[in-house]
Amino acid sequence: MPKAPDSGVSTEFFGHPTGLKWLFVMEACERFSYYGMRAILLYFIIDTSAHGGLALSEASGQAIVAVYGASVYLLSILGGVLADRFVGPYRSTLYGGVVILIGHLLLTVPVQAASWTGICCVAVGTGLLKPNVQTMAGALYRDGDLRRDGGFQLLYMSVNIGAFCAALIVGMLRAAGGYHAGFAAAAVAMTLSLLVFVIGRSSMPVEAMHPAQRLARHQRTKLAAGSAGAVTVTVAIFLLFVTFSRNTSDAVIGTVSVLSAAAALGYFAVLFRSRSVTPFERRNVRAYLPLWFAALLVWMIEEQAAVKMATFAASHTDLRIGGFHIPPEWYQSINPAVIVLFAPLLAAWFTTRAGKFPSLSHKFVFGTGVTALSALLMGLAFQWWPAGGPLAPWWVLLAVFVIQTVGVMFISPVGAAATTLLMPKAFKAQGMAIWLLNNAVAQGVAAVVIRYMDELSDADFYYWLTAITAALTVVLMLYSPSITRRMRDLAQIHHGTDASQDQIVAGGTK
């Protein structure tokens, strides 16, 4: 039988429940596989067939990588529903890991059909897995356990350790043995992730083994009918885009983008109307909405690391330092490196400032503002060092990555941990899927803009993002007192004290 989550202070894993140790290692390996593949995906798609690539145009490649990212997060709905209503978070995660592994293995085969099928498998598998790891981590702690913030911060560290190693190792393997050698490294990492996850099963929380609210027979019939309707709508949207767009890939981009936005709107509608959600929980969701929209814009900027920033690294940057040539993939290690170095310090500061400034809403204001600044700098970089002109010094993109990561550190961990607390009990795993959906919507919108607005230069793309994100930062600043009051009300109910919610929320996972 699986053990219940530790109720006391354990010394098994830095004072945290034993299950966190296994999730830490499993998540590091899985994120290595995901970010390792993503680090070379754009280059693989746009490179020539002679070099082992898929030979698509740069604009098409950028849009496909963006919509691939959107698909991963959109499919997290499937992972949330499967966990909450059918098999529980543990088995949904396990099934997802197996599908991811199949995808990476297919990508090692130098055949185009296998490559496209492998990309789809990784997207589907990650959707099954992604929302449930955080859900299991949250279930390791009882309500009011102040170790929760540190636990999520440790999990956040594991994600970034895996991501940091991935870009470095996969980049070197790609340079030495081609794209399929890089994809093979991702397959090995995913195999290790699955082994660790299976070995650590007995340390997972009891809640992870069962669905939060198993569907009755009549509800399953209703869900089947709804699923059939969703498939029908998806096909109809796809056919509509095929009719008016340039080709099949453009139709896929448009379909995923529309479905991401529709799914987000639909989920929030369900949260506000479901009988399983109490009036108090609905108030929590209302406090959550502005945070969700702020994160959406942050992800639109941050997720360009594998798209436009990857293009800037390969085509606009002087990659020589002395006699050494920097693989362009290595720039994608900067984000996780900064997080691994500074996240513990930031978490310690959040803990010492618990109940004081900055509150959760203040962290979001700061994070959104700094991320907008990074977008402005990226726009200036594209303007000052255009394609075909002089190359930017190697440190320019590094500086933008560092500034951008500082902003994201104030959004990603705080938002994910807040989600595990603010979502209604009947929608815990799906609640994390809702948090991940803002990333899907962000990348879906970016994909449409990249593909359908050819006249928009890279610099202008970033300038528009800067303006919109800066405007939302101001709105969030004005709404901050209301969010803070609601979070304090929630903290009083959990703890019976006047403690701020920030005593709980100081960490999370991307």
PEDAWO-V119443 format. One record per residue. N is the residue number from 1. RES is the residue in three letters. PSI is psi in whole degrees, 0 to 359 (999 if undefined). Layout:
{{N & RES & PSI} {N & RES & PSI}}
//
This chain:
{{1 & MET & 139} {2 & PRO & 148} {3 & LYS & 153} {4 & ALA & 157} {5 & PRO & 146} {6 & ASP & 136} {7 & SER & 338} {8 & GLY & 186} {9 & VAL & 114} {10 & SER & 147} {11 & THR & 11} {12 & GLU & 321} {13 & PHE & 85} {14 & PHE & 39} {15 & GLY & 13} {16 & HIS & 163} {17 & PRO & 147} {18 & THR & 323} {19 & GLY & 333} {20 & LEU & 330} {21 & LYS & 314} {22 & TRP & 322} {23 & LEU & 324} {24 & PHE & 308} {25 & VAL & 317} {26 & MET & 316} {27 & GLU & 322} {28 & ALA & 316} {29 & CYS & 318} {30 & GLU & 319} {31 & ARG & 329} {32 & PHE & 313} {33 & SER & 318} {34 & TYR & 309} {35 & TYR & 334} {36 & GLY & 316} {37 & MET & 315} {38 & ARG & 329} {39 & ALA & 328} {40 & ILE & 2} {41 & LEU & 314} {42 & LEU & 314} {43 & TYR & 322} {44 & PHE & 318} {45 & ILE & 323} {46 & ILE & 352} {47 & ASP & 161} {48 & THR & 158} {49 & SER & 326} {50 & ALA & 331} {51 & HIS & 10} {52 & GLY & 8} {53 & GLY & 183} {54 & LEU & 356} {55 & ALA & 35} {56 & LEU & 164} {57 & SER & 162} {58 & GLU & 316} {59 & ALA & 317} {60 & SER & 318} {61 & GLY & 315} {62 & GLN & 315} {63 & ALA & 320} {64 & ILE & 319} {65 & VAL & 320} {66 & ALA & 316} {67 & VAL & 333} {68 & TYR & 314} {69 & GLY & 320} {70 & ALA & 319} {71 & SER & 319} {72 & VAL & 313} {73 & TYR & 327} {74 & LEU & 318} {75 & LEU & 353} {76 & SER & 340} {77 & ILE & 315} {78 & LEU & 317} {79 & GLY & 321} {80 & GLY & 316} {81 & VAL & 315} {82 & LEU & 319} {83 & ALA & 311} {84 & ASP & 329} {85 & ARG & 346} {86 & PHE & 296} {87 & VAL & 352} {88 & GLY & 160} {89 & PRO & 324} {90 & TYR & 308} {91 & ARG & 326} {92 & SER & 319} {93 & THR & 316} {94 & LEU & 313} {95 & TYR & 317} {96 & GLY & 319} {97 & GLY & 321} {98 & VAL & 317} {99 & VAL & 321} {100 & ILE & 314} {101 & LEU & 317} {102 & ILE & 319} {103 & GLY & 315} {104 & HIS & 322} {105 & LEU & 320} {106 & LEU & 325} {107 & LEU & 344} {108 & THR & 350} {109 & VAL & 122} {110 & PRO & 57} {111 & VAL & 133} {112 & GLN & 316} {113 & ALA & 319} {114 & ALA & 323} {115 & SER & 311} {116 & TRP & 321} {117 & THR & 320} {118 & GLY & 318} {119 & ILE & 317} {120 & CYS & 319} {121 & CYS & 318} {122 & VAL & 320} {123 & ALA & 313} {124 & VAL & 313} {125 & GLY & 319} {126 & THR & 325} {127 & GLY & 322} {128 & LEU & 325} {129 & LEU & 317} {130 & LYS & 309} {131 & PRO & 340} {132 & ASN & 337} {133 & VAL & 313} {134 & GLN & 323} {135 & THR & 316} {136 & MET & 322} {137 & ALA & 317} {138 & GLY & 326} {139 & ALA & 347} {140 & LEU & 344} {141 & TYR & 140} {142 & ARG & 159} {143 & ASP & 132} {144 & GLY & 355} {145 & ASP & 113} {146 & LEU & 359} {147 & ARG & 348} {148 & ARG & 314} {149 & ASP & 315} {150 & GLY & 324} {151 & GLY & 315} {152 & PHE & 326} {153 & GLN & 321} {154 & LEU & 318} {155 & LEU & 322} {156 & TYR & 321} {157 & MET & 318} {158 & SER & 320} {159 & VAL & 315} {160 & ASN & 334} {161 & ILE & 314} {162 & GLY & 317} {163 & ALA & 321} {164 & PHE & 311} {165 & CYS & 326} {166 & ALA & 307} {167 & ALA & 322} {168 & LEU & 308} {169 & ILE & 313} {170 & VAL & 323} {171 & GLY & 316} {172 & MET & 318} {173 & LEU & 321} {174 & ARG & 319} {175 & ALA & 325} {176 & ALA & 321} {177 & GLY & 6} {178 & GLY & 176} {179 & TYR & 319} {180 & HIS & 335} {181 & ALA & 321} {182 & GLY & 317} {183 & PHE & 329} {184 & ALA & 323} {185 & ALA & 322} {186 & ALA & 322} {187 & ALA & 319} {188 & VAL & 316} {189 & ALA & 320} {190 & MET & 326} {191 & THR & 315} {192 & LEU & 320} {193 & SER & 314} {194 & LEU & 318} {195 & LEU & 314} {196 & VAL & 319} {197 & PHE & 319} {198 & VAL & 318} {199 & ILE & 323} {200 & GLY & 12} {201 & ARG & 318} {202 & SER & 345} {203 & SER & 358} {204 & MET & 152} {205 & PRO & 152} {206 & VAL & 321} {207 & GLU & 335} {208 & ALA & 342} {209 & MET & 352} {210 & HIS & 149} {211 & PRO & 147} {212 & ALA & 325} {213 & GLN & 89} {214 & ARG & 139} {215 & LEU & 138} {216 & ALA & 168} {217 & ARG & 316} {218 & HIS & 330} {219 & GLN & 326} {220 & ARG & 323} {221 & THR & 318} {222 & LYS & 320} {223 & LEU & 320} {224 & ALA & 318} {225 & ALA & 318} {226 & GLY & 321} {227 & SER & 318} {228 & ALA & 320} {229 & GLY & 320} {230 & ALA & 319} {231 & VAL & 318} {232 & THR & 315} {233 & VAL & 319} {234 & THR & 313} {235 & VAL & 318} {236 & ALA & 318} {237 & ILE & 318} {238 & PHE & 314} {239 & LEU & 325} {240 & LEU & 316} {241 & PHE & 323} {242 & VAL & 322} {243 & THR & 321} {244 & PHE & 348} {245 & SER & 180} {246 & ARG & 322} {247 & ASN & 182} {248 & THR & 319} {249 & SER & 322} {250 & ASP & 323} {251 & ALA & 321} {252 & VAL & 316} {253 & ILE & 311} {254 & GLY & 319} {255 & THR & 312} {256 & VAL & 321} {257 & SER & 314} {258 & VAL & 317} {259 & LEU & 324} {260 & SER & 312} {261 & ALA & 318} {262 & ALA & 321} {263 & ALA & 318} {264 & ALA & 313} {265 & LEU & 318} {266 & GLY & 319} {267 & TYR & 316} {268 & PHE & 325} {269 & ALA & 318} {270 & VAL & 317} {271 & LEU & 324} {272 & PHE & 343} {273 & ARG & 344} {274 & SER & 139} {275 & ARG & 343} {276 & SER & 354} {277 & VAL & 126} {278 & THR & 162} {279 & PRO & 321} {280 & PHE & 319} {281 & GLU & 327} {282 & ARG & 323} {283 & ARG & 323} {284 & ASN & 319} {285 & VAL & 321} {286 & ARG & 321} {287 & ALA & 335} {288 & TYR & 331} {289 & LEU & 309} {290 & PRO & 329} {291 & LEU & 321} {292 & TRP & 316} {293 & PHE & 325} {294 & ALA & 316} {295 & ALA & 325} {296 & LEU & 313} {297 & LEU & 324} {298 & VAL & 318} {299 & TRP & 327} {300 & MET & 324} {301 & ILE & 312} {302 & GLU & 322} {303 & GLU & 356} {304 & GLN & 359} {305 & ALA & 322} {306 & ALA & 5} {307 & VAL & 267} {308 & LYS & 324} {309 & MET & 327} {310 & ALA & 323} {311 & THR & 317} {312 & PHE & 321} {313 & ALA & 317} {314 & ALA & 326} {315 & SER & 345} {316 & HIS & 359} {317 & THR & 137} {318 & ASP & 108} {319 & LEU & 12} {320 & ARG & 130} {321 & ILE & 102} {322 & GLY & 237} {323 & GLY & 7} {324 & PHE & 137} {325 & HIS & 122} {326 & ILE & 123} {327 & PRO & 132} {328 & PRO & 334} {329 & GLU & 333} {330 & TRP & 334} {331 & TYR & 332} {332 & GLN & 358} {333 & SER & 349} {334 & ILE & 315} {335 & ASN & 304} {336 & PRO & 329} {337 & ALA & 316} {338 & VAL & 319} {339 & ILE & 315} {340 & VAL & 323} {341 & LEU & 320} {342 & PHE & 344} {343 & ALA & 318} {344 & PRO & 320} {345 & LEU & 319} {346 & LEU & 319} {347 & ALA & 320} {348 & ALA & 321} {349 & TRP & 317} {350 & PHE & 319} {351 & THR & 316} {352 & THR & 335} {353 & ARG & 12} {354 & ALA & 130} {355 & GLY & 357} {356 & LYS & 187} {357 & PHE & 137} {358 & PRO & 140} {359 & SER & 176} {360 & LEU & 315} {361 & SER & 325} {362 & HIS & 322} {363 & LYS & 320} {364 & PHE & 320} {365 & VAL & 313} {366 & PHE & 313} {367 & GLY & 317} {368 & THR & 319} {369 & GLY & 316} {370 & VAL & 322} {371 & THR & 323} {372 & ALA & 321} {373 & LEU & 319} {374 & SER & 325} {375 & ALA & 319} {376 & LEU & 316} {377 & LEU & 324} {378 & MET & 322} {379 & GLY & 316} {380 & LEU & 323} {381 & ALA & 316} {382 & PHE & 327} {383 & GLN & 319} {384 & TRP & 331} {385 & TRP & 71} {386 & PRO & 165} {387 & ALA & 135} {388 & GLY & 352} {389 & GLY & 198} {390 & PRO & 149} {391 & LEU & 145} {392 & ALA & 146} {393 & PRO & 152} {394 & TRP & 333} {395 & TRP & 347} {396 & VAL & 307} {397 & LEU & 326} {398 & LEU & 314} {399 & ALA & 318} {400 & VAL & 317} {401 & PHE & 317} {402 & VAL & 312} {403 & ILE & 315} {404 & GLN & 318} {405 & THR & 323} {406 & VAL & 315} {407 & GLY & 316} {408 & VAL & 326} {409 & MET & 337} {410 & PHE & 354} {411 & ILE & 305} {412 & SER & 304} {413 & PRO & 320} {414 & VAL & 316} {415 & GLY & 319} {416 & ALA & 317} {417 & ALA & 322} {418 & ALA & 325} {419 & THR & 318} {420 & THR & 340} {421 & LEU & 324} {422 & LEU & 340} {423 & MET & 145} {424 & PRO & 149} {425 & LYS & 326} {426 & ALA & 354} {427 & PHE & 36} {428 & LYS & 303} {429 & ALA & 319} {430 & GLN & 333} {431 & GLY & 318} {432 & MET & 327} {433 & ALA & 323} {434 & ILE & 320} {435 & TRP & 317} {436 & LEU & 336} {437 & LEU & 332} {438 & ASN & 331} {439 & ASN & 321} {440 & ALA & 313} {441 & VAL & 317} {442 & ALA & 311} {443 & GLN & 329} {444 & GLY & 315} {445 & VAL & 316} {446 & ALA & 320} {447 & ALA & 317} {448 & VAL & 316} {449 & VAL & 314} {450 & ILE & 317} {451 & ARG & 322} {452 & TYR & 353} {453 & MET & 67} {454 & ASP & 331} {455 & GLU & 348} {456 & LEU & 116} {457 & SER & 165} {458 & ASP & 320} {459 & ALA & 313} {460 & ASP & 324} {461 & PHE & 314} {462 & TYR & 326} {463 & TYR & 319} {464 & TRP & 317} {465 & LEU & 321} {466 & THR & 313} {467 & ALA & 314} {468 & ILE & 317} {469 & THR & 321} {470 & ALA & 319} {471 & ALA & 317} {472 & LEU & 328} {473 & THR & 318} {474 & VAL & 317} {475 & VAL & 316} {476 & LEU & 323} {477 & MET & 319} {478 & LEU & 328} {479 & TYR & 352} {480 & SER & 315} {481 & PRO & 322} {482 & SER & 317} {483 & ILE & 317} {484 & THR & 318} {485 & ARG & 317} {486 & ARG & 322} {487 & MET & 324} {488 & ARG & 324} {489 & ASP & 318} {490 & LEU & 320} {491 & ALA & 321} {492 & GLN & 322} {493 & ILE & 320} {494 & HIS & 321} {495 & HIS & 346} {496 & GLY & 24} {497 & THR & 183} {498 & ASP & 17} {499 & ALA & 146} {500 & SER & 154} {501 & GLN & 337} {502 & ASP & 348} {503 & GLN & 334} {504 & ILE & 313} {505 & VAL & 99} {506 & ALA & 7} {507 & GLY & 171} {508 & GLY & 191} {509 & THR & 153} {510 & LYS & 999}}
//
